[in-house]
Amino acid sequence: MSEDNKRVVREFLTEVIGAKDPDARPDLLAPGYVSNFGGMPPFDHEGWKQMASGFFAAFPDLDLTIRDAVAEGDLVAVRWSWTGTHNGDLMGMPPTGKHVSTGGMGFYRVVGGQIAEEWILEDMMGVMQQLGA
């Protein structure tokens, strides 16, 4: 089961995040899906799509690389890195054209072959510093 759960999360990270398409693969998210990003209130699927769309617009060339993925029971832990060029508005900050590089990690709870909940931490302070904020 753990390998199947890792496959679900990898597909989400590559086919949704990597493709920069928040509408791709809705089958990977369970009804009642909740996304928890550090420092923000929880999002449902629609809230996540709005947040992700803004982020993908800010970094249209975002390139995500999965560094590690481990699973136990219904939890999958993933560590990634990503790069991108700030070519769109980011949280009220106009585009700078600067290239950034950072990393993050997440825990995903997978139930019945779908992601039911995620907890994400990314170095957004580092991103903002790279952008000159």
N, C-alpha and C positions, 0 to 999 in steps of 0.2 A: 504493500500500500504506500509506503514512504516514497518509493521510486515513482509511482503514479502521481502522487501529490507534487513531487518536484517537477515532473513533466508539465502539470497544469500551470504551475507558477512560471516556469521557463517560457511556456507558450504565451502567457499574459505579458511577461516582460519583453519578449521579442516581437510578438504579433500585434500588440497594442501599444506599449511604450516605445519599442524600437521602431515601429511603423509610424509613430506619432499620430495614431488614429484612435481617439477615445471611443469611437463607435464600433471598432472592430471587435469581434469575438465576445459579444455579450453573454454567450453561453458559458464563458469561463467564470462569471460572477453569479453567486447564489442570490435568490430572492432575499431581500433584507441585508444585502452586503453593506458593510460599514468599513470606511477607510479612516484611519487615525494617523494624521501627520503631526509630528512633534510641533507644539506651539499653536495648533489650530484646532477648532472644534471638529468633531467627527463629521464625515461626509457620507451621504447615501450615494448610490450609483449616479444619480443625476448631478449632485453636487460635485462628485469626483470628476465627472466628464467636463463640467464647467471649469474647474480648477486646472485640469490637465490640458484642456484646449488653450487656455491662456498661457500655460507654460510652454506648450508646443509652439505657439505663435511667437513667444519671446525667444525661443531657441529652435528655429526651424531646421537646423542641421544637427540637432541633438543626436549623439551617438552613444548608446548605452552598451557597456560590456559587463557581463556577469562574471564575477571573480570567483565566488564560492557559493555553493548551495548544499545545505544539509537538512535532513528531515528526520523527525521522530514523531511517530503517531500522526496526528492531524496537523502538526506544525511544520512549516518549512522556513528556514532562515536563509536569507540571501544577502550577499555583499556584492556591490557593484561599483563601477566608476562610470562617469559620463563626461563628455565634452560637448561644447556647443558655442555658437557665436550669438551674442546678444543683439538680435536684429528686430526685436519687437518689444513692446511695453512689458515691464516686469514689475508688478505690484506698485504701479505708479511711476516707475523709473523709465524714462524714455530710452530707446535703443542707444547703445554706446558703440556697437560694432566690435566690442572686445570679445576675445575667445576665452572661455573659462574651462576649467577642469576641476572636478571634485568627485566625491564618492558618497555612498550612502549604504544603508542596510535596511532590511525589512523582515518582519515575521508575518507569515501568512497562515491563516487557519483554513484548511481545505476540508470540505465536507461534501461527500457524494460527488467528487470530481469537479467541484466548483469552489472558488475562493469566497469564503463567508465573511472574513474579516482580515484586515491588514493593519500593521503598525509600522510606520515608516519614519526613519530619521535620516536627514541629509544635512550636509554642512552648508546651509544657506547663508550663514554669516560669512563663511569663506567665499562663497559665490559673490555676495554683495561687495566684499572687500576687493575681489578681483575686478569688479565692475567700477570701482572707485567710489563707492558709497561711503 
